[in-house]
Amino acid sequence: MKRLTEKQQKILDYIAEFTREQEIAPTVHELASHFGIKSSTMFIHLRTLQRKNCLVRNSKARSIKLLSPDGKPEKISKRCNNAVAIPVIENFKPEMIADPAAYGSKKIFISRENGQYSSGSRFFAVKADDKLVELGILPGDLLLVAAIPGCGKENSLVMVEINNKAWIGLLKELPDGTKVLNFANKDIPPVKIPVNGPQIIGTVVAVHRYF
């Protein structure tokens, strides 16, 4: 196999990651969108990778198959029956909670442990930012949220809608009964949870991290 450029290796890595998570190959449009380039430019990259015997594809959608070192197409591994697909929302908006179809097609697969993900609640994953670093949650970690509106225990990590924006932090109740959202990042002041209107969207039940 001829030497790969850094960009070509990133494309192959993303195709492999996407295929493992989705159990289908990405389309050329999805690849181009992920890397922020035109579809015509992605076609050029894919043709180059074909010449380098890294992948094969045809004119059909989702026909990309990576080639193993022996030149044979790599097989897509099947998920075990004990796994559940959780949609990943990259640009979450509070109004999405009422429309699961808006979540998109990207998913991660999580082992179903003790029936945790079969309670009938809706689950989705969002990427963490830098507000929770002091809790050991790093930017880019995936937070699995159980969409149980209005529920949340003291000190639990919850997603709250405030001023039409989703916030994730620790739920606290002040002596006067006012609920606030605290952040592990001490530079960010607590945010008061409004009494009226949409409040708690759901509770964070797990953190998923890629190594």
Protein Blocks (a to p, Z undefined) as FASTA:
>chain_A
ZZddfklmmmmmmmmmmmmmnopacdfklmmmmnopafklmmmmmmmmmmnopaccdfbe
hkaccddfkopacddddddfkbccddddfbdcfklmmmmklnojadcddddeehlmmnop
acddddddfklmmnopaehiacdddddehiacehiacdddeehiacdddddddfkopacd
ddfblmbccddddfedcfbfbdcfbdcddZZ
